[in-house]
Amino acid sequence: MTEVLNDKDRWLAAEYALGVLEGDYLRLAEQRFEQEPAFRGAVESWQSQLVPMLDEVEPVNPPAAVWEEIAKRTVDPQSEQKSWWSSLSFWRGYSGLATGLAVASFVALLFLPANGLLVQPPPVQPLVATLTPTGDAPSFVARFEPDTGALFIRTSAGDAAETRVPELWVIPDDGVPRSLGVLDEDGLGNLFVSNEHQSLFGADVVLAVTLEPVGGAPEGKPTGPVIASGKLQLL
Amino acid sequence: MSSSEEIGLLISKVAMRDRDAFRMLYDRTSAKLFGVCLRILKDREEAEDVLQEVYVKVWNKADRFATGKASGIAWLAAIARNQAIDRYRARKPVALNVEEMDDVEDDMPSPEASTVAADERRRINLCLEELQPNHASVVKRTYLSGWSYQEAADELGVPLNTVKTWIRRSLLALRECMNR
């Protein structure tokens, strides 16, 4: 899905990022920002270029009451209930193998049907994963949309080796990595996950990034070092 | 890890409902964003109000950041500026003459979209210096004050189309300079 922006679109994006639009033009730009990835990309590119102008704005500490109000307004009972489950520090604290098994059996308890087989409920909500680096590689953040099969991944730093490319893998319960595709050399990817691989996605499933020869891992098996990995969580 | 990458990572954690990360993000960025809101609104109480809205929005929309390509601080600044500008404009209803806005210098080349690393922080200032001084200050004042084209024209006492031409030329020159 590549929409091509014409000159008018590009000006609209630039002027929206600068903030000079009003009235109908502003509403049009807002709507397109929400709905069109290409337009949104053009706006975000401008935003990133213009934002250094804010350097000269003096920081001013807001009164404490502002945070208190924000804290109140961002608590919702649902998110509190699942926060221990989805919070990153939980996963970090429990990353050892033994506790991994304990978590797995807890998942089993949750989803164990009468016939005793472990079934993952098919994901309907988006899944996200933070892939934490091994060594000084960058972190990755991935988001999978079950309704479209789209998987977006981005990294905190574009620093991949020139002779090798980052490749993304899903590693389900059986421990066998399946390739989801090769990422840009700067670690960005908008991938489409095949139906076969989509069925492997669920909470707790591992995503990993390895460095592979240009063109991707030969024979579909990872050959390079794992530079980052993390578990999918329901959003 | 640079501070802008750190902010990006914090926002991604906020998307996963990490409240500690949310607090950290607030501590790291709220003074700057409050300054941005104050500059636009010039009213402390209103700026406090808007800042609140900004972080509630950050909490609710952080998942959108993870799939975008804005830098962390650019994403936050855009939310803060849009929210402050909305509030500012709500004070006085603006009648917009749509015909007047149309197609000034449409033969100008378009600003090609491209991604530039967000950590080239000083670069825009160097590029602004290359513009005619009065044009550079128009772009800067317009951006920092949250002016619309019409407001910039009123503030500067020049016709709308003149201001629009200045700003478009400056944006083009800026992008060219920054992509060099």
Interface residues (C-beta under 8 A of the other chain):
Chain A: L5 N6 D7 K8 R10 W11 A13 A14 E15 A17 L18 G19 V20 L21 E22 G23 D24 Y25 R40 G41 A42 E44 S45 W46 Q47 S48 Q49 L50 V51 P52 M53 L54 D55 E56 V57 E58 P59 V60 N61 P62 P63 A65 V66 W67 E69 I70 R73 T74 S79 K82 S83 S86 S87 L88 S89 P126 V128 T130 S139 V141 R143 F152 R154 S156 A157 L188 Q233 L235
Chain B: M1 E5 G8 L9 S12 K13 A15 M16 R17 D18 R19 D20 A21 F22 R23 Y26 S30 A31 K32 F34 G35 V36 L38 R39 E48 L51 Q52 Y55 V56 W59 N60 D63 A66 T67 G68 K69 A70 S71 I73 A74 W75 A77 A78 R81 N82 I85 R89 V94 L96 V98 M101 D106 M108 P109 S110 P111 E112 A113 S114 T115 V116 A118 E120 R121 R122 R123 I124 N125 L128 V139 K140 T142 Y143 L144 G146 W147 S148 Y149 Q150 A152 I167 R168 L171 L174 R175 M178
